Amino acid sequence: MASSFDGSLCHPPSLVQEVSLIDTALPNHQRITGSFDVLRFDSAESFQPPSPHKENYGYAKNGPSENLLAVSPYFGRSHLLDLATVSKPNQLLAKALTNLRTVRHDYATAPYVNSFNWQFVVGLLRSLAEAEGYQWLRESFYIIVFRSQVPPTTDRSHLASLDEKAHEEAMESGGLLKYFFGVPDTAGRNLATCVWRDRDDAKRGGAGEGHRQAMRATAGLYTEWKVERLRLNIEKGAYEWSIVEWVD
């Protein structure tokens, strides 16, 4: 997915409180703001986190038949993850990943594992699993990291619609649990990342016409780019985790 336009830059939240206070119900996705000016700095999913407190931030609950979760900066229904389409481990991780935040300003160039609040996310995952009475076994997930540099003077206005279309295709193909893109730094460097259920999902998600259009449109814009393929391992009980290079 194209990642060379302004995205959201969020700050890490405080650590989750006692498991007994976890509320695993989802706030209503329709209450998410529709302002892209807001979403430039706060991703849509940051308005819909699994609440660490019973107050649930004041957002309305979804109906029992509605299990839609915002997992990206896009808030249209076709961009939401239907939790009923993925297994319990993927549901829990997708919920926890709504709280994924950058923890340093140089995340576009810094080591990936040190650029986000992964310890907090896995801790929240563990709390969600315990709150739902689910025994977490060892699970692995597929991560794509796209680092790029585009001259700061480049007109990025047309790239947002291309990225949105590519994301819609990825959601339709299934298995995308998280999409984050950042804000270019002063040198035009940026980072985008996707967390997928597995590599096969990622291959299907990137095979659509929307992705091809985005690639053609941005091919001549990058002064440099790099793709990293990583594996997120979360061990039994979700007490330990690692992010390592993906090896087939």
N, C-alpha and C positions, 0 to 999 in steps of 0.2 A: 504494500500500500504506500502511496506517496506520502512523504513525511516532511516535505520541505516548506511547509507553510506554518504560520503561528499556531501553536496548540496550547495545552494547558500546563501550567507549572504550579504544583501543589506542594504543600508543606506537610511533613509527617505528623500524624496525630499523636496524642498521648497514649500510653499503654492501656490495653484493655483491663477492665476491672474483674471482679469475681465472676466465675462461670454462672453462678446463680442469678446474675442480673442480665445475662444475655437474652435478648429478644430476637428470635430467628425469623419472625414474620417480616415480609417485605413491605416497605412503604410503597404507596401507589406510584408507579412510574409516570402516570399522567400529571402528577404534581411537579415534575421536573420542569425547570424553566426552558422556554423556547428561544431565549435570547442567545445568539451566537457570540455577542460581545461578552456576555458572562461566561459562556462555555470556553472562550479563548483562555481563560485563567482557571476555571473550575470545571472539570469534566462532568458530563451529565451524570456519571455514576457516583460522583462525590455528593450529589444531592440525594442519593438513595443507598446509603450504607446499611449493612446489618447493624442495628443499634446495639451498643454495649450497655445500654440502660433501658429500663422499661418505658421511659417517657417517649422513646422512639423518635426524638427530635420533632414531635408534633405532626408528622406526616401521616396521612391516611393509609390504612392497610389495603392491600389488594384483596379482591374476593377470593374465595377458596379455589375457584377454577382458574384463576389467573396467576401464572408463575413467571412473569416477565421481569427480567433484570437488565438494567442498563450497564453495559460492560465496556463502554467507550464514550468519547465525547459526543456521540450522536444519539438523539433521543426519539427519533421516529420509530414507530412500532416495528418496522422491518429491520431495525438495527438492534432490537432487544433480544436477549437470550431467553428462550423458553426453557426453563429449568426442567420441565418434564421430558425434554429430549435428551438429557444427559444423565449419567449415573450419579449416585449419591456422592462419591468422592469429588466428581467434577462440579456438582452443585455447590458443595461446601467451599471448594477452592474459589469458584467464581464469586461467591458471596464475599469471601475474605479479600479477594483481589479488588473489590470496590474501594478498599482502603489503601491500595498501593500508591505510594507517594515518592517523589524524589527527595533525597536527603542531602544533596550537595548541588551547587550551582554549575559545576563543570561536568554534569552527568553525560553530556554529549561525547566527552572524550575519556572520562574516568572508567575504571573497571566496572563492568555491569553489576557484579554482585555487591559492590560497595556504593552503588548509585541510588538504590531504592531501599525502603524500609522492610526488607524481606523478613527480618526477625519478628517484627510486629505482625506482618501478614500471616506467618505460620502460627504464631501464638493465637491470633484470632481464629484461624482455622481449627486449631486444637480446641478452643473454647466452644466454637460452634458445633463441632463433632460431639463433644461431651454433653452440650445442652440438648442435642437431638438424640442422645443415646446411641451414637454410632461409633463402632470400634474402628478406628483408622488403622489400616494396614499399609504396608509400603506401597507407594504409588509414584509414578514418574510422568512428567509432562514435557511437552516440546516447546521451546522458546526460540523465537526469531528476533534478532536485534538488527536494525538497519541504521547505520551511522552515515551521515552525509554532510556535505558542505556545498552550499549554493551561495554565490556572491550576494552580499547583503542588499545590493541595489536591484536585485531581480524582482520582477513583478510576480507575486505569488497568488494573485487574486483568483486565477482560473484553476488553481490546483485543488482548492478545497472541495469543489464539486466532484472532481475526479476521485479524490480520496474517499469521499462519502459513498460514491457508487461502488468503489472497490470494497469498502467495508460492508455494504449491503449484500454484495455477492458472497463475501466470506461468511456472513451470518446465515445466509440461505444454504450454503453448503454444509454448515454444521461444525461444531467442535471448537469454535473460537471462544475462549473464556475471558480474554482481556485484550484490549487494544489501547495503547498509550502513545501519544506523540507529544513532543515537547515544543519549546519555543526556541528558535534559532538564537545562538549567542551573537555577540558583536561581530564575529568572523563568519557568520552564516552557518555554523556547525549545529547539527541537531541529531536527535535520536528518536527513533520509533521502535516500539516493541510489541510483539504479540505473544500471548500464552495460549497454546493449543492443547486440546485433549491428547493428540498424538501427531506424528509426522504426516501420516496419511491424510488427516484432516487439513493440515497446512497445505499439502500439495493440491488437494481439491479446491481449497479456498483461494489459491492463487492462480487458478487455471482459467478464470472467466474473462470475458471480453473487457469488463471494466478495469481489471488489472492490466491487461494488455494496452488499453488506451492510456492509462496512467503512465506506464513504462515508456510508451512512445512519446508522450507529451513531455516527460521529464528527462529523457535520455541526454539531451544536450545541455541541461542546466547544471549538472553536478560538476564541480571541480574535483571532487573525490567522493567515493562511497565505499562502504564495506558492509558485508553481511556476516553475522555471527549466528551459529546454530548451537543451541545449548540444551541441556537436559536439567530439569528441576526434579530432584529426588526429595521426597518427603517420607521419612522413615516411620516405622510402626509407632503409633501413639502420637505422631506429629510433634515429637520433642526434638528431633534432629532433622536437618535438611542440608542440602548442598546444591550448588549450581555448577555444572561441569560442562566441558565441551561435548557436543553430541557426537557419538561414534556409532556408525551403522553396524 
